[in-house]
Amino acid sequence: MRILIVDDERPARARLRRMLALEPGIEAIGEAGDGMEAMAMLAAFRPDALLLDIEMPGLSGIDLAASLPAPAPQVVFVTAYDAYALRAFDAGAVDYLLKPFDQLRLRRALERLRERQARPDASPGIAGMPPRQLLVTERGATRIVPVDEIEWLETADNYVVLHTAGDAPLLRQTLAGLLERIGPAFVRCHRRAAVRWGCIERIVPLDKGDCELVLRSSARVPCSRQFRQAVMDALQPSGPPHGAPASPQNRRARE
């Protein structure tokens, strides 16, 4: 098993490394001092599991777990705080180690990791929790793009363009895969585009049942007749995710 320790405290990483070295079946142990460093290490280190602290500067452990690209490693949270336990297990974490823990408790967590890996129906990584930000690699550096700043999405070959008010970074991902990750805040409006339904200001009819979506930022997004009804449904009072009320902008879009 290949394990990546992610903790911003060097002594905590060193202690966990010493404990892991006493356990059989550990093929490799890596260390990252924060979430951004961990993301940069994923492709080269290829961990089977993350032992992940929660409260870290910049990018929390829970946000990092929600941002892991597929196929994602399994996650065990390692933290001094018990307040996150329910959220962690609801999100699909394999285990939750509360500091300080002993060798026996760590061994139980490793056994649970092995059991999860051995199950053919086990879903890898953390599940059921839309990320609050996306991590985009640009010229060797990783930047954070908050999901709530994205207005619409557009495919570009093997990438998705994340259109925000300020710029349009590229994320290497399929549009369908990204929409599955970020939840119901976005609605597909074209085979090559999706829009945050709360950003729609107006719907302008075009020929042959197509239309154009005008956003609050004045951006104009194509909407094909194939997806027009889905957009209209999202703008209904009962359409937005989890029964959220339609915004004033949504109401104007329907008028």
CORBEL-V696188 format. One record per backbone hydrogen bond with DSSP energy under -0.5 kcal/mol. NH is the residue of the N-H (numbers start at 0). CO is the residue of the C=O. If there is no record, write none. Layout:
BEGIN
nh & co
NH & CO
NH & CO
END
This chain:
BEGIN
nh & co
2 & 0
2 & 27
3 & 48
4 & 2
4 & 29
5 & 50
6 & 4
6 & 31
9 & 7
12 & 8
13 & 9
14 & 10
15 & 11
16 & 12
17 & 13
18 & 14
19 & 15
20 & 16
21 & 17
21 & 18
22 & 19
25 & 22
26 & 0
26 & 24
27 & 0
29 & 2
31 & 4
37 & 33
38 & 34
39 & 35
40 & 36
40 & 37
41 & 37
41 & 38
44 & 40
45 & 41
47 & 1
48 & 1
49 & 73
50 & 3
51 & 49
51 & 75
52 & 5
52 & 50
55 & 53
58 & 56
60 & 53
63 & 59
64 & 60
65 & 61
66 & 62
66 & 63
67 & 64
73 & 47
75 & 49
76 & 94
77 & 51
78 & 96
84 & 81
87 & 83
88 & 84
89 & 85
90 & 86
91 & 88
92 & 87
93 & 74
94 & 74
96 & 76
97 & 95
98 & 78
98 & 96
105 & 101
106 & 102
107 & 103
108 & 104
109 & 105
110 & 106
111 & 107
112 & 108
113 & 109
114 & 110
115 & 111
116 & 112
117 & 113
118 & 114
118 & 115
119 & 117
121 & 118
126 & 90
133 & 144
135 & 133
135 & 142
137 & 135
137 & 140
140 & 137
142 & 135
144 & 133
144 & 142
145 & 143
146 & 131
147 & 131
148 & 145
149 & 146
150 & 162
151 & 162
152 & 193
153 & 160
154 & 191
155 & 158
158 & 155
159 & 170
160 & 153
161 & 159
161 & 168
162 & 151
162 & 160
163 & 161
163 & 166
164 & 148
168 & 161
170 & 159
172 & 170
177 & 173
178 & 174
179 & 175
180 & 176
181 & 177
182 & 178
184 & 181
185 & 182
186 & 194
188 & 192
189 & 192
192 & 189
193 & 152
194 & 186
195 & 150
196 & 184
196 & 194
198 & 195
199 & 196
200 & 213
201 & 213
203 & 211
204 & 202
205 & 209
208 & 205
209 & 206
210 & 222
211 & 203
212 & 220
213 & 201
213 & 211
214 & 212
214 & 218
215 & 198
217 & 214
220 & 212
222 & 210
223 & 188
226 & 223
227 & 223
228 & 224
230 & 226
231 & 227
232 & 228
233 & 229
234 & 230
235 & 232
238 & 235
239 & 235
242 & 239
243 & 240
250 & 246
251 & 247
252 & 248
253 & 249
254 & 250
254 & 251
END
